[in-house]
Amino acid sequence: MVIHTDDGSWLVGDGVNDPNLPGAVVVSGMIHVVEQDPSLAELAALPPGRIAERDCPDDVGHIDELAPDEGL
């Protein structure tokens, strides 16, 4: 999951680890995220207020608008 928030921030989740657990959240530059998964580079043009999700790295995925409660 990749979220481009309305304020221009980026949030990336791996769909495996719970980000709510102590020590689970890491602050990183997007370049480091793309180094781990180069397929995410295509999301550089993701407009603010959008969320991109896919079930696995080989999946095409889909892009939606953030729901009001996801606006972070």
PyMOL Python script that loads the backbone (N, CA, C, O; Angstrom):
from pymol import cmd

cmd.read_pdbstr("""\
ATOM      1  N   MET A   1       0.840  -1.155   0.000  1.00  0.00           N
ATOM      2  CA  MET A   1       0.000   0.000   0.000  1.00  0.00           C
ATOM      3  C   MET A   1       0.894   1.230   0.000  1.00  0.00           C
ATOM      4  O   MET A   1       1.847   1.317   0.774  1.00  0.00           O
ATOM      5  N   VAL A   2       0.578   2.183  -0.877  1.00  0.00           N
ATOM      6  CA  VAL A   2       1.275   3.464  -0.907  1.00  0.00           C
ATOM      7  C   VAL A   2       0.207   4.546  -0.851  1.00  0.00           C
ATOM      8  O   VAL A   2      -0.734   4.549  -1.645  1.00  0.00           O
ATOM      9  N   ILE A   3       0.364   5.459   0.089  1.00  0.00           N
ATOM     10  CA  ILE A   3      -0.575   6.575   0.235  1.00  0.00           C
ATOM     11  C   ILE A   3       0.196   7.867   0.023  1.00  0.00           C
ATOM     12  O   ILE A   3       1.255   8.083   0.612  1.00  0.00           O
ATOM     13  N   HIS A   4      -0.359   8.726  -0.837  1.00  0.00           N
ATOM     14  CA  HIS A   4       0.163  10.084  -1.002  1.00  0.00           C
ATOM     15  C   HIS A   4      -0.881  10.996  -0.361  1.00  0.00           C
ATOM     16  O   HIS A   4      -1.948  11.230  -0.929  1.00  0.00           O
ATOM     17  N   THR A   5      -0.561  11.504   0.825  1.00  0.00           N
ATOM     18  CA  THR A   5      -1.544  12.266   1.600  1.00  0.00           C
ATOM     19  C   THR A   5      -1.779  13.642   0.997  1.00  0.00           C
ATOM     20  O   THR A   5      -1.006  14.119   0.167  1.00  0.00           O
ATOM     21  N   ASP A   6      -2.861  14.262   1.433  1.00  0.00           N
ATOM     22  CA  ASP A   6      -3.214  15.597   0.947  1.00  0.00           C
ATOM     23  C   ASP A   6      -2.132  16.626   1.255  1.00  0.00           C
ATOM     24  O   ASP A   6      -2.005  17.620   0.539  1.00  0.00           O
ATOM     25  N   ASP A   7      -1.345  16.399   2.315  1.00  0.00           N
ATOM     26  CA  ASP A   7      -0.290  17.361   2.663  1.00  0.00           C
ATOM     27  C   ASP A   7       1.038  17.057   1.957  1.00  0.00           C
ATOM     28  O   ASP A   7       2.047  17.711   2.222  1.00  0.00           O
ATOM     29  N   GLY A   8       1.035  16.061   1.054  1.00  0.00           N
ATOM     30  CA  GLY A   8       2.224  15.747   0.280  1.00  0.00           C
ATOM     31  C   GLY A   8       3.118  14.680   0.881  1.00  0.00           C
ATOM     32  O   GLY A   8       4.132  14.323   0.282  1.00  0.00           O
ATOM     33  N   SER A   9       2.769  14.160   2.057  1.00  0.00           N
ATOM     34  CA  SER A   9       3.552  13.091   2.681  1.00  0.00           C
ATOM     35  C   SER A   9       3.276  11.762   1.975  1.00  0.00           C
ATOM     36  O   SER A   9       2.249  11.592   1.318  1.00  0.00           O
ATOM     37  N   TRP A  10       4.192  10.849   2.123  1.00  0.00           N
ATOM     38  CA  TRP A  10       4.056   9.502   1.566  1.00  0.00           C
ATOM     39  C   TRP A  10       4.066   8.497   2.713  1.00  0.00           C
ATOM     40  O   TRP A  10       4.868   8.611   3.640  1.00  0.00           O
ATOM     41  N   LEU A  11       3.174   7.515   2.647  1.00  0.00           N
ATOM     42  CA  LEU A  11       3.121   6.423   3.618  1.00  0.00           C
ATOM     43  C   LEU A  11       3.167   5.120   2.826  1.00  0.00           C
ATOM     44  O   LEU A  11       2.452   4.963   1.837  1.00  0.00           O
ATOM     45  N   VAL A  12       4.002   4.196   3.260  1.00  0.00           N
ATOM     46  CA  VAL A  12       4.146   2.917   2.566  1.00  0.00           C
ATOM     47  C   VAL A  12       3.986   1.798   3.586  1.00  0.00           C
ATOM     48  O   VAL A  12       4.652   1.791   4.621  1.00  0.00           O
ATOM     49  N   GLY A  13       3.107   0.860   3.292  1.00  0.00           N
ATOM     50  CA  GLY A  13       2.909  -0.310   4.146  1.00  0.00           C
ATOM     51  C   GLY A  13       3.207  -1.568   3.364  1.00  0.00           C
ATOM     52  O   GLY A  13       3.001  -1.622   2.152  1.00  0.00           O
ATOM     53  N   ASP A  14       3.693  -2.580   4.059  1.00  0.00           N
ATOM     54  CA  ASP A  14       4.038  -3.824   3.365  1.00  0.00           C
ATOM     55  C   ASP A  14       2.926  -4.863   3.392  1.00  0.00           C
ATOM     56  O   ASP A  14       3.057  -5.918   2.770  1.00  0.00           O
ATOM     57  N   GLY A  15       1.839  -4.587   4.097  1.00  0.00           N
ATOM     58  CA  GLY A  15       0.735  -5.525   4.139  1.00  0.00           C
ATOM     59  C   GLY A  15       0.994  -6.751   4.990  1.00  0.00           C
ATOM     60  O   GLY A  15       0.154  -7.649   5.053  1.00  0.00           O
ATOM     61  N   VAL A  16       2.145  -6.805   5.648  1.00  0.00           N
ATOM     62  CA  VAL A  16       2.508  -7.955   6.471  1.00  0.00           C
ATOM     63  C   VAL A  16       2.664  -7.535   7.923  1.00  0.00           C
ATOM     64  O   VAL A  16       2.069  -8.133   8.820  1.00  0.00           O
ATOM     65  N   ASN A  17       3.461  -6.512   8.146  1.00  0.00           N
ATOM     66  CA  ASN A  17       3.776  -6.075   9.500  1.00  0.00           C
ATOM     67  C   ASN A  17       2.769  -5.063  10.009  1.00  0.00           C
ATOM     68  O   ASN A  17       2.292  -4.219   9.250  1.00  0.00           O
ATOM     69  N   ASP A  18       2.446  -5.144  11.280  1.00  0.00           N
ATOM     70  CA  ASP A  18       1.510  -4.223  11.918  1.00  0.00           C
ATOM     71  C   ASP A  18       2.248  -2.938  12.280  1.00  0.00           C
ATOM     72  O   ASP A  18       3.133  -2.960  13.136  1.00  0.00           O
ATOM     73  N   PRO A  19       1.896  -1.806  11.639  1.00  0.00           N
ATOM     74  CA  PRO A  19       2.601  -0.555  11.933  1.00  0.00           C
ATOM     75  C   PRO A  19       2.291   0.010  13.311  1.00  0.00           C
ATOM     76  O   PRO A  19       2.910   0.987  13.730  1.00  0.00           O
ATOM     77  N   ASN A  20       1.346  -0.589  14.019  1.00  0.00           N
ATOM     78  CA  ASN A  20       0.964  -0.104  15.338  1.00  0.00           C
ATOM     79  C   ASN A  20       1.803  -0.697  16.464  1.00  0.00           C
ATOM     80  O   ASN A  20       1.695  -0.262  17.611  1.00  0.00           O
ATOM     81  N   LEU A  21       2.630  -1.676  16.152  1.00  0.00           N
ATOM     82  CA  LEU A  21       3.469  -2.291  17.176  1.00  0.00           C
ATOM     83  C   LEU A  21       4.674  -1.400  17.475  1.00  0.00           C
ATOM     84  O   LEU A  21       5.168  -0.717  16.578  1.00  0.00           O
ATOM     85  N   PRO A  22       5.147  -1.395  18.703  1.00  0.00           N
ATOM     86  CA  PRO A  22       6.326  -0.583  19.045  1.00  0.00           C
ATOM     87  C   PRO A  22       7.527  -0.931  18.165  1.00  0.00           C
ATOM     88  O   PRO A  22       7.854  -2.103  17.979  1.00  0.00           O
ATOM     89  N   GLY A  23       8.169   0.088  17.636  1.00  0.00           N
ATOM     90  CA  GLY A  23       9.349  -0.108  16.810  1.00  0.00           C
ATOM     91  C   GLY A  23       9.069  -0.537  15.379  1.00  0.00           C
ATOM     92  O   GLY A  23      10.010  -0.782  14.625  1.00  0.00           O
ATOM     93  N   ALA A  24       7.806  -0.637  14.981  1.00  0.00           N
ATOM     94  CA  ALA A  24       7.473  -1.136  13.651  1.00  0.00           C
ATOM     95  C   ALA A  24       7.543  -0.055  12.569  1.00  0.00           C
ATOM     96  O   ALA A  24       7.661  -0.380  11.388  1.00  0.00           O
ATOM     97  N   VAL A  25       7.473   1.195  12.942  1.00  0.00           N
ATOM     98  CA  VAL A  25       7.460   2.272  11.963  1.00  0.00           C
ATOM     99  C   VAL A  25       8.877   2.781  11.733  1.00  0.00           C
ATOM    100  O   VAL A  25       9.631   3.021  12.676  1.00  0.00           O
ATOM    101  N   VAL A  26       9.220   2.939  10.462  1.00  0.00           N
ATOM    102  CA  VAL A  26      10.537   3.428  10.081  1.00  0.00           C
ATOM    103  C   VAL A  26      10.356   4.662   9.208  1.00  0.00           C
ATOM    104  O   VAL A  26       9.512   4.672   8.313  1.00  0.00           O
ATOM    105  N   VAL A  27      11.130   5.684   9.460  1.00  0.00           N
ATOM    106  CA  VAL A  27      11.127   6.873   8.611  1.00  0.00           C
ATOM    107  C   VAL A  27      12.259   6.699   7.611  1.00  0.00           C
ATOM    108  O   VAL A  27      13.404   6.443   7.983  1.00  0.00           O
ATOM    109  N   SER A  28      11.919   6.841   6.338  1.00  0.00           N
ATOM    110  CA  SER A  28      12.902   6.607   5.295  1.00  0.00           C
ATOM    111  C   SER A  28      12.590   7.502   4.110  1.00  0.00           C
ATOM    112  O   SER A  28      11.446   7.917   3.922  1.00  0.00           O
ATOM    113  N   GLY A  29      13.598   7.797   3.318  1.00  0.00           N
ATOM    114  CA  GLY A  29      13.363   8.505   2.066  1.00  0.00           C
ATOM    115  C   GLY A  29      12.772   7.547   1.047  1.00  0.00           C
ATOM    116  O   GLY A  29      13.063   6.352   1.072  1.00  0.00           O
ATOM    117  N   MET A  30      11.946   8.066   0.155  1.00  0.00           N
ATOM    118  CA  MET A  30      11.307   7.215  -0.855  1.00  0.00           C
ATOM    119  C   MET A  30      12.336   6.508  -1.733  1.00  0.00           C
ATOM    120  O   MET A  30      12.054   5.421  -2.240  1.00  0.00           O
ATOM    121  N   ILE A  31      13.508   7.086  -1.927  1.00  0.00           N
ATOM    122  CA  ILE A  31      14.531   6.433  -2.736  1.00  0.00           C
ATOM    123  C   ILE A  31      14.904   5.077  -2.145  1.00  0.00           C
ATOM    124  O   ILE A  31      15.190   4.135  -2.884  1.00  0.00           O
ATOM    125  N   HIS A  32      14.903   4.974  -0.822  1.00  0.00           N
ATOM    126  CA  HIS A  32      15.236   3.703  -0.177  1.00  0.00           C
ATOM    127  C   HIS A  32      14.115   2.684  -0.342  1.00  0.00           C
ATOM    128  O   HIS A  32      14.370   1.484  -0.445  1.00  0.00           O
ATOM    129  N   VAL A  33      12.886   3.160  -0.366  1.00  0.00           N
ATOM    130  CA  VAL A  33      11.746   2.271  -0.604  1.00  0.00           C
ATOM    131  C   VAL A  33      11.821   1.725  -2.026  1.00  0.00           C
ATOM    132  O   VAL A  33      11.631   0.528  -2.246  1.00  0.00           O
ATOM    133  N   VAL A  34      12.095   2.597  -2.986  1.00  0.00           N
ATOM    134  CA  VAL A  34      12.184   2.177  -4.386  1.00  0.00           C
ATOM    135  C   VAL A  34      13.382   1.262  -4.610  1.00  0.00           C
ATOM    136  O   VAL A  34      13.316   0.365  -5.450  1.00  0.00           O
ATOM    137  N   GLU A  35      14.467   1.466  -3.882  1.00  0.00           N
ATOM    138  CA  GLU A  35      15.609   0.550  -3.995  1.00  0.00           C
ATOM    139  C   GLU A  35      15.207  -0.863  -3.583  1.00  0.00           C
ATOM    140  O   GLU A  35      15.698  -1.835  -4.156  1.00  0.00           O
ATOM    141  N   GLN A  36      14.318  -0.987  -2.597  1.00  0.00           N
ATOM    142  CA  GLN A  36      13.849  -2.298  -2.140  1.00  0.00           C
ATOM    143  C   GLN A  36      12.859  -2.911  -3.129  1.00  0.00           C
ATOM    144  O   GLN A  36      12.819  -4.130  -3.295  1.00  0.00           O
ATOM    145  N   ASP A  37      12.048  -2.053  -3.794  1.00  0.00           N
ATOM    146  CA  ASP A  37      11.052  -2.535  -4.758  1.00  0.00           C
ATOM    147  C   ASP A  37      10.959  -1.525  -5.900  1.00  0.00           C
ATOM    148  O   ASP A  37      10.152  -0.597  -5.838  1.00  0.00           O
ATOM    149  N   PRO A  38      11.781  -1.697  -6.948  1.00  0.00           N
ATOM    150  CA  PRO A  38      11.808  -0.739  -8.056  1.00  0.00           C
ATOM    151  C   PRO A  38      10.461  -0.537  -8.757  1.00  0.00           C
ATOM    152  O   PRO A  38      10.258   0.490  -9.404  1.00  0.00           O
ATOM    153  N   SER A  39       9.546  -1.492  -8.641  1.00  0.00           N
ATOM    154  CA  SER A  39       8.237  -1.328  -9.287  1.00  0.00           C
ATOM    155  C   SER A  39       7.437  -0.176  -8.684  1.00  0.00           C
ATOM    156  O   SER A  39       6.489   0.311  -9.300  1.00  0.00           O
ATOM    157  N   LEU A  40       7.816   0.259  -7.482  1.00  0.00           N
ATOM    158  CA  LEU A  40       7.104   1.371  -6.847  1.00  0.00           C
ATOM    159  C   LEU A  40       7.469   2.722  -7.454  1.00  0.00           C
ATOM    160  O   LEU A  40       6.788   3.712  -7.185  1.00  0.00           O
ATOM    161  N   ALA A  41       8.514   2.789  -8.258  1.00  0.00           N
ATOM    162  CA  ALA A  41       8.922   4.050  -8.884  1.00  0.00           C
ATOM    163  C   ALA A  41       7.812   4.622  -9.756  1.00  0.00           C
ATOM    164  O   ALA A  41       7.698   5.840  -9.896  1.00  0.00           O
ATOM    165  N   GLU A  42       6.997   3.752 -10.340  1.00  0.00           N
ATOM    166  CA  GLU A  42       5.909   4.235 -11.200  1.00  0.00           C
ATOM    167  C   GLU A  42       4.862   5.023 -10.416  1.00  0.00           C
ATOM    168  O   GLU A  42       4.041   5.714 -11.019  1.00  0.00           O
ATOM    169  N   LEU A  43       4.874   4.934  -9.097  1.00  0.00           N
ATOM    170  CA  LEU A  43       3.914   5.676  -8.282  1.00  0.00           C
ATOM    171  C   LEU A  43       4.373   7.096  -7.976  1.00  0.00           C
ATOM    172  O   LEU A  43       3.690   7.820  -7.252  1.00  0.00           O
ATOM    173  N   ALA A  44       5.507   7.501  -8.511  1.00  0.00           N
ATOM    174  CA  ALA A  44       5.999   8.861  -8.275  1.00  0.00           C
ATOM    175  C   ALA A  44       5.008   9.914  -8.740  1.00  0.00           C
ATOM    176  O   ALA A  44       5.000  11.028  -8.215  1.00  0.00           O
ATOM    177  N   ALA A  45       4.176   9.583  -9.710  1.00  0.00           N
ATOM    178  CA  ALA A  45       3.181  10.522 -10.227  1.00  0.00           C
ATOM    179  C   ALA A  45       1.824  10.385  -9.531  1.00  0.00           C
ATOM    180  O   ALA A  45       0.850  11.012  -9.946  1.00  0.00           O
ATOM    181  N   LEU A  46       1.757   9.574  -8.483  1.00  0.00           N
ATOM    182  CA  LEU A  46       0.503   9.396  -7.754  1.00  0.00           C
ATOM    183  C   LEU A  46       0.082  10.745  -7.155  1.00  0.00           C
ATOM    184  O   LEU A  46       0.824  11.320  -6.360  1.00  0.00           O
ATOM    185  N   PRO A  47      -1.088  11.251  -7.523  1.00  0.00           N
ATOM    186  CA  PRO A  47      -1.510  12.558  -7.012  1.00  0.00           C
ATOM    187  C   PRO A  47      -1.794  12.505  -5.510  1.00  0.00           C
ATOM    188  O   PRO A  47      -2.150  11.451  -4.983  1.00  0.00           O
ATOM    189  N   PRO A  48      -1.638  13.635  -4.823  1.00  0.00           N
ATOM    190  CA  PRO A  48      -2.017  13.686  -3.407  1.00  0.00           C
ATOM    191  C   PRO A  48      -3.487  13.289  -3.235  1.00  0.00           C
ATOM    192  O   PRO A  48      -4.323  13.543  -4.102  1.00  0.00           O
ATOM    193  N   GLY A  49      -3.773  12.662  -2.100  1.00  0.00           N
ATOM    194  CA  GLY A  49      -5.141  12.232  -1.822  1.00  0.00           C
ATOM    195  C   GLY A  49      -5.500  10.898  -2.444  1.00  0.00           C
ATOM    196  O   GLY A  49      -6.679  10.559  -2.549  1.00  0.00           O
ATOM    197  N   ARG A  50      -4.496  10.135  -2.859  1.00  0.00           N
ATOM    198  CA  ARG A  50      -4.732   8.840  -3.505  1.00  0.00           C
ATOM    199  C   ARG A  50      -4.016   7.736  -2.732  1.00  0.00           C
ATOM    200  O   ARG A  50      -3.043   7.973  -2.016  1.00  0.00           O
ATOM    201  N   ILE A  51      -4.539   6.515  -2.907  1.00  0.00           N
ATOM    202  CA  ILE A  51      -3.954   5.320  -2.314  1.00  0.00           C
ATOM    203  C   ILE A  51      -3.818   4.268  -3.409  1.00  0.00           C
ATOM    204  O   ILE A  51      -4.758   4.020  -4.165  1.00  0.00           O
ATOM    205  N   ALA A  52      -2.647   3.655  -3.486  1.00  0.00           N
ATOM    206  CA  ALA A  52      -2.398   2.579  -4.438  1.00  0.00           C
ATOM    207  C   ALA A  52      -2.220   1.292  -3.632  1.00  0.00           C
ATOM    208  O   ALA A  52      -1.462   1.247  -2.663  1.00  0.00           O
ATOM    209  N   GLU A  53      -2.927   0.261  -4.051  1.00  0.00           N
ATOM    210  CA  GLU A  53      -2.856  -1.020  -3.339  1.00  0.00           C
ATOM    211  C   GLU A  53      -2.705  -2.162  -4.335  1.00  0.00           C
ATOM    212  O   GLU A  53      -3.200  -2.100  -5.460  1.00  0.00           O
ATOM    213  N   ARG A  54      -2.008  -3.207  -3.892  1.00  0.00           N
ATOM    214  CA  ARG A  54      -1.899  -4.435  -4.673  1.00  0.00           C
ATOM    215  C   ARG A  54      -1.764  -5.593  -3.706  1.00  0.00           C
ATOM    216  O   ARG A  54      -1.305  -5.422  -2.577  1.00  0.00           O
ATOM    217  N   ASP A  55      -2.164  -6.768  -4.152  1.00  0.00           N
ATOM    218  CA  ASP A  55      -2.132  -7.949  -3.288  1.00  0.00           C
ATOM    219  C   ASP A  55      -0.745  -8.579  -3.185  1.00  0.00           C
ATOM    220  O   ASP A  55      -0.419  -9.190  -2.167  1.00  0.00           O
ATOM    221  N   CYS A  56       0.069  -8.438  -4.223  1.00  0.00           N
ATOM    222  CA  CYS A  56       1.419  -8.986  -4.212  1.00  0.00           C
ATOM    223  C   CYS A  56       2.273  -8.182  -5.185  1.00  0.00           C
ATOM    224  O   CYS A  56       1.732  -7.442  -6.007  1.00  0.00           O
ATOM    225  N   PRO A  57       3.593  -8.311  -5.109  1.00  0.00           N
ATOM    226  CA  PRO A  57       4.458  -7.519  -5.987  1.00  0.00           C
ATOM    227  C   PRO A  57       4.198  -7.703  -7.480  1.00  0.00           C
ATOM    228  O   PRO A  57       4.447  -6.783  -8.258  1.00  0.00           O
ATOM    229  N   ASP A  58       3.710  -8.855  -7.893  1.00  0.00           N
ATOM    230  CA  ASP A  58       3.447  -9.092  -9.313  1.00  0.00           C
ATOM    231  C   ASP A  58       2.081  -8.601  -9.765  1.00  0.00           C
ATOM    232  O   ASP A  58       1.792  -8.609 -10.961  1.00  0.00           O
ATOM    233  N   ASP A  59       1.237  -8.174  -8.835  1.00  0.00           N
ATOM    234  CA  ASP A  59      -0.109  -7.711  -9.130  1.00  0.00           C
ATOM    235  C   ASP A  59      -0.064  -6.316  -9.742  1.00  0.00           C
ATOM    236  O   ASP A  59       0.801  -5.510  -9.398  1.00  0.00           O
ATOM    237  N   VAL A  60      -0.996  -6.033 -10.649  1.00  0.00           N
ATOM    238  CA  VAL A  60      -1.102  -4.706 -11.257  1.00  0.00           C
ATOM    239  C   VAL A  60      -1.551  -3.691 -10.218  1.00  0.00           C
ATOM    240  O   VAL A  60      -1.047  -2.569 -10.196  1.00  0.00           O
ATOM    241  N   GLY A  61      -2.478  -4.062  -9.367  1.00  0.00           N
ATOM    242  CA  GLY A  61      -2.971  -3.180  -8.312  1.00  0.00           C
ATOM    243  C   GLY A  61      -3.996  -2.188  -8.819  1.00  0.00           C
ATOM    244  O   GLY A  61      -4.396  -2.221  -9.983  1.00  0.00           O
ATOM    245  N   HIS A  62      -4.417  -1.299  -7.922  1.00  0.00           N
ATOM    246  CA  HIS A  62      -5.407  -0.282  -8.277  1.00  0.00           C
ATOM    247  C   HIS A  62      -5.162   0.981  -7.452  1.00  0.00           C
ATOM    248  O   HIS A  62      -4.536   0.945  -6.393  1.00  0.00           O
ATOM    249  N   ILE A  63      -5.672   2.088  -7.965  1.00  0.00           N
ATOM    250  CA  ILE A  63      -5.538   3.385  -7.305  1.00  0.00           C
ATOM    251  C   ILE A  63      -6.917   3.935  -7.029  1.00  0.00           C
ATOM    252  O   ILE A  63      -7.789   3.929  -7.898  1.00  0.00           O
ATOM    253  N   ASP A  64      -7.109   4.409  -5.810  1.00  0.00           N
ATOM    254  CA  ASP A  64      -8.387   4.998  -5.389  1.00  0.00           C
ATOM    255  C   ASP A  64      -8.139   6.322  -4.684  1.00  0.00           C
ATOM    256  O   ASP A  64      -7.018   6.624  -4.273  1.00  0.00           O
ATOM    257  N   GLU A  65      -9.199   7.105  -4.552  1.00  0.00           N
ATOM    258  CA  GLU A  65      -9.133   8.295  -3.713  1.00  0.00           C
ATOM    259  C   GLU A  65      -9.172   7.857  -2.269  1.00  0.00           C
ATOM    260  O   GLU A  65      -9.810   6.860  -1.933  1.00  0.00           O
ATOM    261  N   LEU A  66      -8.491   8.599  -1.411  1.00  0.00           N
ATOM    262  CA  LEU A  66      -8.553   8.303   0.014  1.00  0.00           C
ATOM    263  C   LEU A  66      -9.946   8.592   0.544  1.00  0.00           C
ATOM    264  O   LEU A  66     -10.546   9.611   0.203  1.00  0.00           O
ATOM    265  N   ALA A  67     -10.453   7.707   1.368  1.00  0.00           N
ATOM    266  CA  ALA A  67     -11.730   7.962   2.047  1.00  0.00           C
ATOM    267  C   ALA A  67     -11.511   9.098   3.055  1.00  0.00           C
ATOM    268  O   ALA A  67     -10.390   9.300   3.521  1.00  0.00           O
ATOM    269  N   PRO A  68     -12.570   9.837   3.393  1.00  0.00           N
ATOM    270  CA  PRO A  68     -12.401  10.959   4.335  1.00  0.00           C
ATOM    271  C   PRO A  68     -11.702  10.582   5.638  1.00  0.00           C
ATOM    272  O   PRO A  68     -10.944  11.388   6.176  1.00  0.00           O
ATOM    273  N   ASP A  69     -11.932   9.396   6.149  1.00  0.00           N
ATOM    274  CA  ASP A  69     -11.281   8.994   7.403  1.00  0.00           C
ATOM    275  C   ASP A  69      -9.841   8.532   7.196  1.00  0.00           C
ATOM    276  O   ASP A  69      -9.130   8.283   8.170  1.00  0.00           O
ATOM    277  N   GLU A  70      -9.397   8.411   5.932  1.00  0.00           N
ATOM    278  CA  GLU A  70      -8.025   8.033   5.618  1.00  0.00           C
ATOM    279  C   GLU A  70      -7.170   9.246   5.261  1.00  0.00           C
ATOM    280  O   GLU A  70      -5.989   9.095   4.945  1.00  0.00           O
ATOM    281  N   GLY A  71      -7.748  10.442   5.308  1.00  0.00           N
ATOM    282  CA  GLY A  71      -7.083  11.634   4.850  1.00  0.00           C
ATOM    283  C   GLY A  71      -5.847  12.000   5.624  1.00  0.00           C
ATOM    284  O   GLY A  71      -5.062  12.839   5.183  1.00  0.00           O
ATOM    285  N   LEU A  72      -5.662  11.391   6.757  1.00  0.00           N
ATOM    286  CA  LEU A  72      -4.467  11.552   7.561  1.00  0.00           C
ATOM    287  C   LEU A  72      -4.076  12.984   7.595  1.00  0.00           C
ATOM    288  O   LEU A  72      -3.081  13.337   8.228  1.00  0.00           O
TER     289      LEU A  72
END
""", "prot")
cmd.dss("prot")
cmd.show_as("cartoon", "prot")
cmd.util.cbc("prot")
cmd.orient("prot")
